[in-house]
Amino acid sequence: MTATAPPNEWVKVRAAGKVNLALRVGAARPDGYHPLATVFQALSVFDDLGVRHAPAGRYTIRIVGEQSDLVPADATNLALRAARLLASRYGGEDARGAEIVLKKTIPVTGGMAGGSADAAAALVGCATLWGIDTDPDELRELGAELGADVPFSLMGSTALGTGRGDDLVPVLSRGSYHWVLALPDFELSTPAVFRAFDELNPDAPEHPPEVPGGLLEGLASGDVRTVARHLVNDLQPAALALRPGLREVLDAGADSGSLAGIVSGSGPTCAFLAANEDAAVRLSVALSGLGLCRTVRRASGPVPGARLQAS
Ligand code: C5P
């Protein structure tokens, strides 16, 4: 055991959202999950979590920030579930307590793993708060029990994910990539998008197609144009089938100077890759001016996974 945090002191953690540079999907498994081959990149869109001691057996969360009204503050909240899961594995839920404040910026139900980022932040924050001497592998295993994207939210940077997307290996990536994110004014449910994928792909292969070799080569050499040419998302047709209006957003990004655009994960966030930072500024101004989206935001990646912040 390492030292627990002093009473009333907030432990602060920042966790990033992600985009899937490649998302290849196979046929649904008997457990309902789909086998994936995916390349994640963590982006500079962050949720900030603070946690301090609460009386034993008491776990609470208060959510502030963008779209906070869309995030449940009850026992289903992923950050709360993460805190309880960690406690139950290390000493028991009734032996510990946590008061969490979560500031949202990552789009809610947006395809950027915002809920997973919150779970990852809670695992890191509560482990520190309670002085639990755990290691990254153990935390990633716990994270995988909470959701397929949680291990990547802990790890960050750039990684290849297989299995449910939670068997991770780091990917060599040079340089920084500049993105413009278009956030529509609606959400898409991840299970619904996977169901639409099943309907559109009755003959999906048991094993997912491989991620493009050119994508990995582009990342290794830091060549943004090669990366842009190889972006792929097998869930994009499913997201478009559920929300045809996304086509207009993707076309607008293409017409406004992006190198390539893609639906992020299960959507509906659309992510546009720009040639450099200046191009990203111009693209975000052009897209904002069209008024097609709730908001347009710039982000860069890769960035680290869930990390403690100085208090
Ligand atoms: O693991 P997580 O709770 O984030 O997944 C949400 C839903 O997304 C799952 O219940 C499942 O419907 C779908 N999913 C999937 N295959 C994956 C990951 C997620 O079908 N590899």
Boltz pocket constraint, residues with backbone or C-beta under 6 A from the ligand:
constraints:
  - pocket:
      binder: B
      contacts: [[A, 32], [A, 33], [A, 34], [A, 35], [A, 36], [A, 146], [A, 147], [A, 148], [A, 149], [A, 163], [A, 164], [A, 165], [A, 190], [A, 191], [A, 194]]
      max_distance: 6.0
